[in-house]
Amino acid sequence: MIVDLPRETRAASESDLLDIDWFAVTPPPALSIPIESQAMCYFFRNYVCEDSRFSKGFFDYLPSIFGSNGAVGSALTDAVVSLGMVGLSNTKNASEIMIHANERYNLALRATNSALRDEEDAKADQTLITVMLLGLYETNTCTSPRSMRSWTQHISGAVQLLHLRGKEQLQTRIGHQLFVQLRSQVIINCMQRRARVPDDVAEWTLSAMAYETPEELISSTLSSIVIKFCNLRASMESFHDFRHSARIISAAFTIDAELADWAARCPAQYIYSTVTMQSRSESVFSDYYHTYDTIWIAWTWNSYRSIRILLNETLLQQLTHLSQYPLDYPEPYDEYSSLPYETQILCCKSLLVQLTQDICASVPFYLGYHSQQDGVESMQAPPVAAGGNLLLWPLFTAACTNVVSEMMRLWVVGRLEKIAEDMGIRQATALAHLLRIRKDPPGRNVIDLASTEEVSDEW
């Protein structure tokens, strides 16, 4: 039985929790320590991540905040505890813990709304971190289309805080980290909604390069290219907007060439290895999988692959239309226009197949799979929830590709369901459900897809 603490008792106990080294904690049996302590431990192990596969944690700046002499706000503490409780509830199938998680989430939400009424509090690092954690809560508890829309609202709120904080936030280490972390969420959200990336985000991405390490610069360079495609996509009314096919194809080929050049220029530490399987395993889609130096490098590659998939699907649609109505577009659109349409379409399809296979080949590394020389399967390291969160959208993008086989689609569904079961990320269940009920590509707007009549209010 979980005994809820009075608010006063809980607040007092939490002040003591902040001094604990959560990486050193080995939780005793569940009833011997408070659920709040277990939740804090779960969150730090899964999202701050002392893991050899992570060069840095998902929220690796939190220990410095919780370990500093400054006060940690109740909103941030409640947000962290609520996420830890969600993980415990989902992985242990303990619905009673979810009740406590919802309570802590609502407390964090109310405290955040209160902070937003004061400009200085609204500009504080802790406020922006809390808003991002509230968005992550929606991802990990996603049980209905409303959860996806709530995530969008949290991301929109975080963007408003970015504007309020101004460009000077990039000059502090934690301010830069927060910007980079939020930028990836903003791009994903804009891509799903077919919306332009806010101009400030695009401009600050270029400005931030002056403060970045070589590894960070690689990520920002990729992000600046991705923003170009996101804005091109936003200029189209729909996936089947053929009003300006020649212009769209020309712009898309230019962006695709930039992406190919980015991949060719990646430094040595970004080179990944290919492991050939000696026997088949349900953990591996094909007869090989990739290993990377860190999960962040794997995530960077999967971001690249996901965007090239979306880009080449756009090219495929536009080229197919142009091949059927060539007289409507007499002007050449770029140096590729001298090639037969069939050749260009075949090149797009071949690249799409390779990109989807490469995303699938990254999954075993994310999930800690390791195949030994004697063919025996083992777990290289227990998977952490942060890795599952980073894998959701690349997997979903790969499975939605219109050249994907039914076998690959079902394998991706199985991996998403495993992420949901082992890591407690409920949005993985939602995405798996969407893939099961849609036999045709969903048009790349998951927010609209989640609102269709085929999807009930509870997944």
C-alpha positions as MATLAB code, in Angstrom:
seq = 'MIVDLPRETRAASESDLLDIDWFAVTPPPALSIPIESQAMCYFFRNYVCEDSRFSKGFFDYLPSIFGSNGAVGSALTDAVVSLGMVGLSNTKNASEIMIHANERYNLALRATNSALRDEEDAKADQTLITVMLLGLYETNTCTSPRSMRSWTQHISGAVQLLHLRGKEQLQTRIGHQLFVQLRSQVIINCMQRRARVPDDVAEWTLSAMAYETPEELISSTLSSIVIKFCNLRASMESFHDFRHSARIISAAFTIDAELADWAARCPAQYIYSTVTMQSRSESVFSDYYHTYDTIWIAWTWNSYRSIRILLNETLLQQLTHLSQYPLDYPEPYDEYSSLPYETQILCCKSLLVQLTQDICASVPFYLGYHSQQDGVESMQAPPVAAGGNLLLWPLFTAACTNVVSEMMRLWVVGRLEKIAEDMGIRQATALAHLLRIRKDPPGRNVIDLASTEEVSDEW';
ca = [
       0.000    0.000    0.000;
       1.256    3.501   -0.849;
       0.653    6.009    1.945;
       0.379    9.624    0.774;
       2.211   12.137    2.941;
       0.631   15.415    4.055;
       1.922   18.308    2.000;
       3.865   19.768    4.934;
       5.572   16.471    5.720;
       6.307   15.861    2.059;
       7.905   19.273    1.574;
      10.152   18.790    4.574;
      11.287   15.358    3.447;
      12.056   16.604   -0.061;
      14.511   19.194    1.226;
      16.499   16.302    2.664;
      16.264   14.359   -0.605;
      18.114   17.038   -2.558;
      21.412   16.278   -0.794;
      21.420   12.599   -1.789;
      23.652   11.229   -4.561;
      20.900    9.536   -6.557;
      23.333    7.594   -8.737;
      24.739    5.888   -5.636;
      21.342    4.856   -4.323;
      20.384    1.189   -4.593;
      16.713    1.125   -3.683;
      15.789   -1.413   -1.012;
      12.427   -3.184   -1.212;
       9.613   -0.868   -2.237;
       7.957   -0.547    1.177;
      11.141    0.436    3.017;
      11.557    3.929    1.534;
       9.002    6.627    0.643;
       7.549    6.566   -2.849;
       8.892   10.108   -3.395;
      12.442    8.850   -2.835;
      11.922    5.955   -5.225;
      10.522    8.342   -7.816;
      13.468   10.727   -7.541;
      15.878    7.823   -7.870;
      14.020    6.456  -10.912;
      14.088    9.821  -12.671;
      17.792   10.460  -12.090;
      18.773    6.973  -13.220;
      16.694    7.189  -16.390;
      17.031   10.842  -17.415;
      20.226   12.205  -15.874;
      21.951    8.999  -16.915;
      25.339    7.912  -15.659;
      25.594    5.447  -18.520;
      28.615    4.703  -20.722;
      26.381    4.941  -23.791;
      25.542    8.574  -22.950;
      28.199   11.246  -23.322;
      25.830   13.382  -21.275;
      22.463   12.901  -19.646;
      19.096   14.006  -20.921;
      18.920   16.504  -18.032;
      22.540   16.354  -16.928;
      22.415   19.900  -15.565;
      19.915   18.954  -12.835;
      22.479   17.642  -10.303;
      24.151   21.074  -10.260;
      20.767   22.697   -9.606;
      19.673   20.243   -6.944;
      23.126   20.213   -5.373;
      23.599   23.986   -5.303;
      23.095   26.177   -2.280;
      20.255   27.992   -4.014;
      16.660   27.029   -3.396;
      15.050   24.462   -5.692;
      11.516   25.558   -6.493;
       8.538   23.379   -5.638;
       7.489   23.327   -9.307;
      10.752   21.716  -10.442;
      10.794   19.229   -7.572;
       7.168   18.222   -8.160;
       7.794   17.848  -11.912;
      10.792   15.550  -11.329;
       8.951   13.466   -8.724;
       5.848   13.187  -10.919;
       7.910   11.851  -13.838;
       9.647    9.351  -11.578;
       6.278    8.188  -10.286;
       5.005    7.784  -13.856;
       7.973    5.566  -14.657;
       7.422    3.449  -11.553;
       3.692    3.192  -12.214;
       4.020    2.230  -15.875;
       6.869   -0.255  -15.476;
       5.411   -1.882  -12.349;
       1.797   -1.654  -13.584;
       0.915    0.081  -10.314;
      -2.068    2.323  -10.991;
      -2.119    3.626   -7.401;
       1.253    5.334   -8.001;
      -0.172    7.095  -11.059;
      -2.711    8.818   -8.810;
       0.165   10.350   -6.848;
       1.954   11.228  -10.100;
      -1.088   13.157  -11.334;
      -1.262   15.032   -8.040;
       2.377   16.071   -8.268;
       1.979   17.037  -11.923;
      -0.940   19.318  -11.055;
       1.045   20.873   -8.207;
       3.940   21.548  -10.612;
       1.524   23.005  -13.169;
      -0.055   25.372  -10.637;
       3.334   26.488   -9.276;
       4.575   27.101  -12.835;
       1.520   29.180  -13.718;
       2.170   31.219  -10.601;
       5.825   31.756  -11.587;
       4.793   32.960  -15.032;
       3.042   35.955  -13.480;
       6.414   37.400  -12.468;
       8.780   38.278  -15.332;
      11.976   37.424  -13.457;
      10.596   34.087  -12.267;
       9.359   33.353  -15.788;
      12.865   33.947  -17.191;
      14.525   31.645  -14.636;
      16.223   28.428  -15.792;
      14.124   26.369  -13.385;
      10.893   27.602  -14.955;
      11.933   26.592  -18.476;
      13.204   23.222  -17.244;
       9.907   22.612  -15.458;
       7.882   23.394  -18.585;
       9.986   20.910  -20.589;
       9.482   18.287  -17.886;
       5.723   18.869  -18.003;
       5.883   18.192  -21.733;
       7.825   14.987  -21.091;
       5.134   13.991  -18.594;
       2.543   14.208  -21.387;
       4.736   11.985  -23.583;
       5.186    9.351  -20.901;
       1.496    9.305  -19.891;
       0.039    9.637  -23.393;
      -3.241    7.710  -23.436;
      -5.345    9.848  -25.786;
      -5.075   12.407  -28.590;
      -5.522   15.055  -25.915;
      -2.089   14.139  -24.497;
      -0.397   14.907  -27.818;
      -2.167   18.253  -27.991;
      -1.156   19.002  -24.383;
       2.466   18.259  -25.308;
       2.148   20.759  -28.154;
       0.815   23.369  -25.717;
       3.765   22.850  -23.364;
       6.225   23.211  -26.263;
       4.469   26.406  -27.383;
       4.698   27.737  -23.836;
       8.398   26.904  -23.680;
       8.978   28.799  -26.950;
       7.339   31.871  -25.424;
       9.736   31.582  -22.497;
      12.647   31.391  -24.954;
      11.541   34.687  -26.473;
      11.228   36.239  -23.032;
      14.694   35.049  -21.985;
      16.281   36.583  -25.087;
      19.425   35.807  -27.042;
      21.667   36.423  -24.035;
      20.620   33.057  -22.592;
      22.979   31.439  -25.112;
      25.985   32.898  -23.299;
      25.550   30.735  -20.185;
      26.299   27.019  -20.284;
      22.958   25.889  -18.909;
      21.082   28.464  -21.016;
      22.715   27.086  -24.155;
      21.936   23.500  -23.137;
      18.297   24.365  -22.544;
      18.037   26.084  -25.907;
      19.546   23.132  -27.786;
      17.347   20.639  -25.951;
      14.185   22.619  -26.567;
      15.114   23.320  -30.190;
      14.854   19.645  -31.118;
      11.371   19.481  -29.553;
      10.288   22.644  -31.365;
      11.456   21.266  -34.721;
       9.636   17.955  -34.181;
       6.485   19.810  -33.165;
       6.634   22.170  -36.155;
       7.282   19.254  -38.503;
       4.214   17.422  -37.182;
       2.005   20.495  -37.479;
       3.449   21.557  -40.848;
       4.350   24.917  -39.306;
       7.324   27.237  -39.716;
      10.044   27.132  -37.097;
       9.952   30.422  -35.149;
      12.414   32.907  -36.646;
      14.145   33.417  -33.290;
      14.930   29.699  -33.043;
      16.449   29.715  -36.534;
      18.436   32.889  -35.886;
      19.670   31.815  -32.459;
      20.764   28.456  -33.846;
      23.285   30.328  -35.994;
      24.244   32.675  -33.145;
      24.755   29.761  -30.716;
      27.473   28.266  -32.909;
      29.917   30.824  -31.505;
      29.642   29.208  -28.058;
      29.616   25.545  -29.078;
      31.974   22.615  -28.833;
      32.808   20.727  -32.060;
      30.227   18.047  -31.158;
      27.545   20.651  -30.491;
      28.435   22.450  -33.716;
      27.719   19.293  -35.710;
      24.244   19.088  -34.181;
      23.517   22.780  -34.744;
      24.653   22.599  -38.367;
      22.238   19.734  -38.923;
      19.457   21.636  -37.144;
      19.945   24.674  -39.385;
      19.496   22.470  -42.463;
      16.461   20.765  -40.935;
      14.852   24.142  -40.248;
      15.107   24.964  -43.960;
      13.149   21.835  -44.840;
      10.627   22.400  -42.062;
       9.900   25.863  -43.444;
       9.686   24.527  -47.008;
       7.197   21.940  -45.815;
       5.215   24.630  -44.036;
       4.851   26.495  -47.334;
       2.855   23.551  -48.712;
      -0.834   23.364  -47.884;
      -0.748   19.570  -47.708;
       1.352   16.527  -48.514;
      -0.281   16.580  -51.969;
       0.148   20.279  -52.755;
       1.292   20.333  -56.391;
       0.760   24.002  -57.178;
       4.482   24.777  -57.247;
       6.075   21.396  -57.872;
       9.061   22.729  -59.833;
       9.989   25.211  -57.073;
       9.492   22.639  -54.306;
      11.592   20.019  -56.105;
      14.411   22.488  -56.728;
      14.478   23.598  -53.072;
      14.210   19.999  -51.826;
      17.123   18.814  -53.976;
      19.250   21.684  -52.640;
      18.452   20.789  -49.029;
      19.038   17.081  -49.715;
      22.479   17.900  -51.097;
      23.253   19.857  -47.903;
      22.209   16.869  -45.807;
      24.376   14.512  -47.850;
      27.319   16.900  -47.456;
      26.709   17.085  -43.689;
      26.855   13.282  -43.442;
      30.030   13.112  -45.528;
      31.792   15.662  -43.290;
      31.014   14.075  -39.919;
      34.170   13.536  -37.829;
      35.677   10.177  -36.934;
      33.822    9.801  -33.620;
      30.544    9.823  -35.560;
      31.483    6.769  -37.591;
      29.395    3.790  -36.476;
      30.175    0.075  -36.672;
      28.111   -2.678  -38.245;
      27.714   -5.970  -36.355;
      26.731   -8.972  -38.471;
      24.392  -11.449  -36.804;
      25.247  -15.136  -36.707;
      21.635  -16.083  -36.097;
      18.291  -14.318  -36.312;
      16.837  -12.471  -33.344;
      13.544  -10.641  -32.874;
      15.586   -7.828  -31.311;
      17.240   -7.123  -34.689;
      15.256   -6.433  -37.842;
      17.774   -7.626  -40.415;
      20.965   -9.664  -40.166;
      22.994   -6.739  -38.827;
      22.795   -3.802  -36.448;
      24.817   -0.659  -35.729;
      26.797    0.379  -32.669;
      27.751    3.971  -31.856;
      30.100    5.724  -29.451;
      27.122    7.244  -27.606;
      23.347    7.322  -27.812;
      23.550   11.045  -28.596;
      25.542   10.256  -31.743;
      22.980    7.589  -32.654;
      20.208   10.140  -32.085;
      21.970   12.694  -34.310;
      22.228   10.140  -37.112;
      18.582    9.150  -36.690;
      17.547   12.807  -36.818;
      19.425   13.107  -40.099;
      17.802    9.928  -41.427;
      14.301   10.974  -40.365;
      14.564   14.336  -42.102;
      15.969   12.818  -45.297;
      13.078   10.353  -45.239;
      10.532   13.167  -45.024;
      12.422   15.174  -47.630;
      12.693   12.320  -50.121;
       9.058   11.385  -49.639;
       8.220   14.967  -50.589;
      10.467   14.642  -53.640;
       8.876   11.316  -54.520;
       5.367   12.776  -54.402;
       6.304   15.855  -56.427;
       8.370   13.975  -59.009;
       5.597   11.431  -59.525;
       3.142   14.258  -60.140;
       5.557   16.047  -62.465;
       6.126   12.869  -64.486;
       2.366   12.606  -65.047;
       1.854   16.269  -66.014;
       5.172   17.379  -67.586;
       3.623   20.014  -69.840;
       2.394   21.974  -66.815;
       6.018   22.636  -65.792;
       8.032   23.473  -68.910;
      10.900   25.176  -67.030;
      13.780   23.050  -65.690;
      13.939   22.966  -61.897;
      17.630   22.150  -61.345;
      20.605   20.211  -62.658;
      18.766   16.943  -61.949;
      16.014   17.791  -64.434;
      18.025   16.309  -67.288;
      17.612   12.867  -65.727;
      14.514   10.849  -66.656;
      11.767   11.083  -64.044;
      11.855    7.321  -63.602;
      15.551    7.490  -62.653;
      14.989   10.244  -60.092;
      12.014    8.420  -58.586;
      14.035    5.203  -58.342;
      16.875    7.057  -56.588;
      14.425    8.473  -54.022;
      12.925    5.057  -53.342;
      16.336    3.394  -52.973;
      17.464    6.036  -50.507;
      14.239    5.707  -48.525;
      14.741    1.958  -48.179;
      18.313    2.450  -46.941;
      17.371    5.178  -44.465;
      14.548    3.144  -42.908;
      16.810    0.113  -42.576;
      19.492    2.226  -40.915;
      17.004    3.519  -38.328;
      15.947   -0.039  -37.564;
      19.616   -1.051  -37.306;
      20.121    1.552  -34.549;
      17.378    0.144  -32.309;
      19.370   -2.729  -30.694;
      22.020   -0.239  -29.537;
      19.384    2.016  -27.955;
      17.759   -0.928  -26.192;
      21.025   -2.355  -24.867;
      21.137   -5.474  -27.080;
      24.471   -7.249  -27.524;
      25.214  -10.327  -29.617;
      28.265  -12.253  -28.453;
      30.626  -14.105  -30.753;
      29.084  -17.453  -29.848;
      25.671  -16.184  -30.909;
      24.379  -15.830  -27.356;
      22.203  -12.755  -26.842;
      22.756  -10.486  -23.860;
      21.985   -6.982  -22.657;
      25.034   -4.719  -22.937;
      23.403   -2.362  -20.423;
      19.880   -1.976  -19.079;
      18.013    0.447  -21.359;
      17.104    3.805  -19.849;
      13.918    5.693  -20.564;
      15.773    8.650  -22.103;
      16.935    6.384  -24.925;
      13.368    5.244  -25.535;
      12.160    8.840  -25.751;
      14.856    9.642  -28.325;
      13.875    6.612  -30.418;
      10.112    7.211  -30.708;
       9.902    9.582  -33.665;
      12.666    8.068  -35.829;
      10.957    4.679  -35.492;
       7.529    6.115  -36.260;
       8.913    8.033  -39.248;
      10.565    4.903  -40.645;
       7.383    2.841  -40.297;
       5.255    5.490  -42.023;
       7.433    5.563  -45.127;
       5.450    4.570  -48.204;
       8.126    2.112  -49.362;
       8.251    0.234  -46.061;
       7.404   -3.471  -46.023;
       4.655   -4.909  -43.867;
       7.308   -6.963  -42.096;
       9.258   -3.854  -41.096;
       6.126   -2.003  -40.037;
       5.080   -4.827  -37.717;
       8.617   -5.107  -36.328;
       8.575   -1.388  -35.508;
       5.183   -1.827  -33.820;
       6.720   -4.563  -31.678;
       9.696   -2.372  -30.717;
       7.411    0.519  -29.791;
       5.339   -1.797  -27.616;
       8.540   -3.027  -25.937;
       9.590    0.569  -25.223;
       6.183    1.190  -23.662;
       6.365   -1.959  -21.527;
      10.030   -1.839  -20.441;
      10.500    1.931  -20.132;
       7.007    3.066  -19.205;
       6.645    5.527  -22.120;
       2.971    5.424  -22.996;
       3.280    7.479  -26.183;
       5.066    4.470  -27.673;
       1.810    2.507  -27.227;
      -0.124    5.313  -28.918;
       2.227    5.404  -31.914;
       2.136    1.606  -32.226;
      -1.669    1.795  -32.249;
      -1.636    4.429  -34.994;
       0.610    2.216  -37.115;
      -1.667   -0.778  -36.599;
      -4.874    0.992  -37.667;
      -3.442    2.805  -40.677;
      -2.517    0.739  -43.696;
      -1.618    3.800  -45.784;
       1.002    6.447  -44.958;
      -0.626    8.931  -42.558;
       0.352   12.082  -44.413;
       2.969   12.976  -41.838;
       0.767   15.063  -39.578;
       0.383   12.964  -36.463;
      -1.568   15.688  -34.663;
      -4.249   15.563  -37.375;
      -4.012   11.772  -37.501;
      -4.634   11.577  -33.778;
      -7.856   13.496  -34.274;
      -9.337   11.325  -37.013;
     -12.472    9.310  -36.508;
     -10.438    6.098  -36.536;
      -8.822    7.037  -33.238;
     -10.839    6.890  -30.050;
     -10.295    9.352  -27.217;
      -8.559    6.582  -25.288;
      -5.871    4.574  -27.134;
];
